[in-house]
Amino acid sequence: MKIIIEHGNAKREINGPFNICGSKEDLCSLRDQLNNQLESHSFIYGWVNILCPKQKSITNTPPIEWQKEG
């Protein structure tokens, strides 16, 4: 699984399994927002905005990989 996330001025890539933690309410909200945006049109690949107002996208820049264990 390859996921890229943005927050503020940072863009990060997660490549492989990962964990996510949050309240049941927050995780259900995340699920619902993903479902609503992915089912609203024929989605193949791209950004999905979480929460409104949406964050301005950081375009044309590579994400920074998470620190590797080692």
C-alpha positions in Angstrom: 0.0 0.0 0.0 1.3 3.4 -0.9 -0.3 6.5 0.7 0.8 10.1 0.5 -0.5 12.5 3.2 -0.2 16.3 3.5 -0.5 18.5 6.5 0.5 22.1 6.7 3.7 22.4 4.5 4.7 18.8 4.9 4.1 15.9 2.5 4.9 12.4 3.6 4.8 9.0 1.9 3.8 5.8 3.6 4.9 2.8 1.6 3.8 -0.5 3.2 1.7 -1.4 6.2 1.0 1.3 8.8 -1.2 1.9 11.9 -3.6 4.7 12.6 -5.0 5.7 16.0 -8.0 7.8 16.8 -11.3 7.9 18.6 -14.2 5.8 17.2 -15.9 9.0 16.2 -12.8 10.4 14.3 -12.1 7.1 12.5 -15.8 6.8 11.5 -15.6 10.3 10.2 -12.5 9.5 8.2 -14.2 6.4 6.8 -17.3 8.3 5.8 -15.4 11.1 4.1 -13.3 8.6 2.1 -16.5 6.7 1.1 -18.3 9.9 0.1 -15.5 11.2 -2.1 -14.6 7.9 -3.7 -18.2 7.0 -4.6 -19.2 10.4 -5.9 -17.4 10.0 -9.2 -15.3 7.5 -11.1 -12.1 7.8 -9.0 -8.9 6.1 -10.1 -6.1 8.0 -8.4 -5.6 11.4 -6.7 -6.1 13.5 -3.7 -9.0 13.0 -1.3 -9.6 15.9 1.0 -10.3 15.2 4.7 -12.3 17.7 6.6 -13.4 21.1 5.4 -12.2 23.6 4.6 -9.8 21.7 2.5 -6.1 22.2 2.8 -4.3 23.8 -0.1 -2.4 21.0 -2.0 1.4 21.0 -2.2 1.7 20.3 -5.9 4.8 19.3 -8.0 6.9 18.3 -5.0 8.1 14.9 -3.9 7.0 13.6 -0.5 9.6 13.0 2.2 9.8 9.4 3.3 9.2 8.5 6.9 12.4 7.8 8.9 13.4 4.2 8.3 14.0 1.9 11.3 17.4 0.6 11.4 
